Amino acid sequence: MSVLQANCPSCGAQIEFKAGSTIVLVCPYCRSAVARTDRGLEDLGKVAEIAESESPLKLGLKGTFKDTRFELTGRAQLRHELGGSWDEWYATFSNGWVGWLAEAQGRFYLTFYQPLPAGTAIPSFAGLQLGQTIDGIPNPSPLMVQEKGKGTSVAADGEIPYRLTPGEQFEYADLAGKNNAFATIDYSMDPPWVFVGSQVTLDEIGLGDAKPVQREARRVSAAGMGCPNCGGPLELLAPDKTERVVCPNCDSLLDVNQGNLSYLKTLNPPTSQPEFVAPIGAEGTFPGDVKFKIIGAVVRSVMFDGVHYYWHEYLLYNPMIGFRWLVHSDNHWNFVEPVNPADVATDNVFAAGATVDYNGSKFKIFQNAEATVEYVKGEFYWRVEQGEKVWAADYVAAPMMLSRESTANEINWSVGTYMTNEEVEKAFGITGLPKPWGVGPNQPFTGRFYYTWGALPLLLLFVVAIFMIPFSGITKTALNQEVVLPPMTNATTAQAVFSQPFDVKANSNVRITAGANVDNAWADLDIDLINDQSQEVESVNVPVEYYSGSDSDGAWTEGGKSTDATLSSLPAGKYTLRVEGTWQNWQTQMPVSVKVEQNVNRGVNFICALIILMIVPILGLFRKITFESGRWKDSMFSTSGGSDDSE
C-alpha cells in the first residue's frame, strides 16, 4: 500500500494518506479536514470530534466480506434533520474496493457505489414519493423509497474517500428491497450517486467478536450534569444516542447536544392516562436471550368518537442490537422489532377488510388512525415532542401485530409479538403485573386444544363405526309373512292369528315391523314373540294409523301404514308371532304384513356417543367465537371481521 506523507496546511503536523482512495484526511492533531487535490492539500475547516459512542466498531478493525479482507479506515458522523445521528464507516478492501458501512440504531448496512446503466434517470429529490419503486437500479429485487431526508456532516475521523466539508448539508433517500437489500441515493452529487448493498450483521462481515466500547467515564460526567430548569442531577443511560431527555425531578423536556442540555418545556401528563408500570433503567431479557434496558417511556393516544385511548411504549436499548419497543396497552404486552418495508406486501389500502402479507402470513387491518405523543419520560434517540403525530395502521395475525407508521418523509414497519404477563414478569424478574383487560388485538386464543384435539375422539368414533360394520354383520330377515285377522265380532273384541315358526339367533337384536292397509283409519296391533321351547313371551305394541286430505294450504298426510318396534337380543331358538289387533273398520277382515329382522343397526349408541363427544369441541368453538368477538369489538373495523384463524 502506497503512503502519501505531507504536512497539515493548518498546524504543520505530519499526516499520512494511507489509501489511494482517500480524498479527505482528518488531522489527528488539529482536527482539520485536509483534502487532497491535484494542486496539493486544501484545508476544508475544522471538524468536531466524534461524539462518544458505545459502537462496537473502531478505526483499524479488519473484517471479511465475500472472501475479501477490508479495514475500517475512516468514520463520518452525520446528523438527521429531525435529530439523532448515524455513523458511516469507510472500509478499504484489499482488492481496491471502497465500501460504506453505515451504523444506525444498532443496525449495519454495507453498500458500494453502483454505476447506473446508460440512460437511467433517478427521480429528483422533490419528486420522490414514499413507497415508490425506483426503476433502473441494478439489484435482484425492486427497491422502494423508505425515507427521504436531509443530513449534516458534523464530525469525522481517519481517512474519508470523498470531499467532506464540515457543516455541509445534503439530501438523501434510503431504499429497501427484499432479502435485506438496501440502497442510498446521495443527492449531494449531480447527477445523484447510488450506493447499493444490504443490511448485514457483524458476524456476516467478520466482525462478530467486536464488543461495545465501555463508556464509564462518560457516564460519570453525564451523572454530574444538572437540569438547567431545576438543577437536579441527570444520568443518561445511552449518552451517545440520546437527543432528548426528560428531567425526572421537574418533568422538563431537555434537548441534548453532546452533553449540553437546554430547556425546552415542562411536560404535564394527561390526567386520564394510566400510570407507567415499568421503571426507567429496568433491565430485561427478551427473545434471543438478549438483554435490553428501558431508557425511555412514551404515552401515546388515538381518538375515536371523541374519546382518547391511551397506551404506553417503552424504549429498549442494547448497544449491540440497537433499539426495540415494549408496548403496553390495556395491560397487554408486545415486544416490537423493526421490519424491512420491502418484505411487506401491501396494496396501500387502509379501509375495512384490508390485508397485508408478511413472512408467509396474512394480517388483517385492526385500526388506522393518527397517533399522538401525549407524554414522555427518560431519554430518546430522536427529538421527541409532546404532541408529535404519526399516522399509524395496525394489522393482526395473532400472536403477531404488524404496524405501519408514516410521516411526510418516512415509512416504518414493525412487528410486535404478544407476550403474556408471565413472560414479561420472567423477563424483568418481577411479579404482580396488573391483569389484562378484555382481549388484546393480537392475543392468541389458547383454547384451540378443545376444538382440535377435542375433535380427535369424534374422528376415532367414526373410524370405529366404519371398522365395526364387517364385524357386526348385515341385517337378516327371519320372517316376512302376511297374516289376515278375521272380522271382529264387535268393536272391542280383538282378533288374533299366529305366524309360521322361524329361527332367532342369539346375541342379535330383533326388529318387528307390522303394516296394515289403513286409509283415513287406524289399527292397533299387539304382537307377542313366543319361544316355542320355553314358552317365554316378549310383547310389543305396534299402532298403525294413516290419514290424508287437503285444505286451504294444500294436500296433507299424517301417520303411516307401517310401524316397527325393536327388542334387545333374545335366546336362540324357534319362535312364533301371535298378532292380535283391533281396527277402526272392525266389520271387515284386516290383512297385516309382519317382518322380523335381526342384527338391525339402529345407531343409537353411535348417536349417543356422538352427542357426548361433541360437547367439548362445540364449547371450544363457542369460546373461540366469543374470544374473536371480544378481539374485534375494539377495532375501528369491527364490522369487517369477527374471526381470525391464524393463532
Secondary structure, 3 states (H helix, E strand, C coil): CCCEEEECCCCCCEEEECCCCCCEEECCCCCEEEEEECCEEEEEEECECCCCCCCCCCCCCEEEECCEEEEEEEEEEEEECCCCEEEEEEEEECCCCEEEEEEECCEEEEEEECCCCCCCCCCCCCCCCCCCEECCCCCCCCEEEEEEEEEEEEEEEEEECCCCCCCCEEEEEEEEECCCEEEEEECCCCCCEEEEEEEECCHHHCCCCCCCCCCHHHHHHHHCEECCCCCCEECCCCCCCCCEEECCCCCEEEEEECCEEEEEEECCCCCCCCCCCCCCCCEEEECCCEEEEEEEEEEEEEEECCEEEEEEEEEEEECCCEEEEEEEECCEEEEEEEECHHHEECCCCCCCCCEEEECCEEEEEEEEEEEEEEEEEEEECCCCCCCCEEEEEEEEECCEEEEEEECCCEEEEEEEEEECHHHHHHHHCCCCCCCCCCCCCCCCCCCHHHHHHHHHHHHHHHHHHHHHHHHHCCCEEEEEEEEEECCCCCCCCCEEEECCCEEECCCCCEEEEEEECCCCEEEEEEEEEEECCCCCEEEEEEEEEEEEEEECCEEEEEEECEEEEEECCCCCEEEEEEEEEEECCCCCCEEEEEEEEECCCCCHHHHHHHHHHHHHHHHHHHHHHHHHHHHHCCCCCHHHCCCCCCC
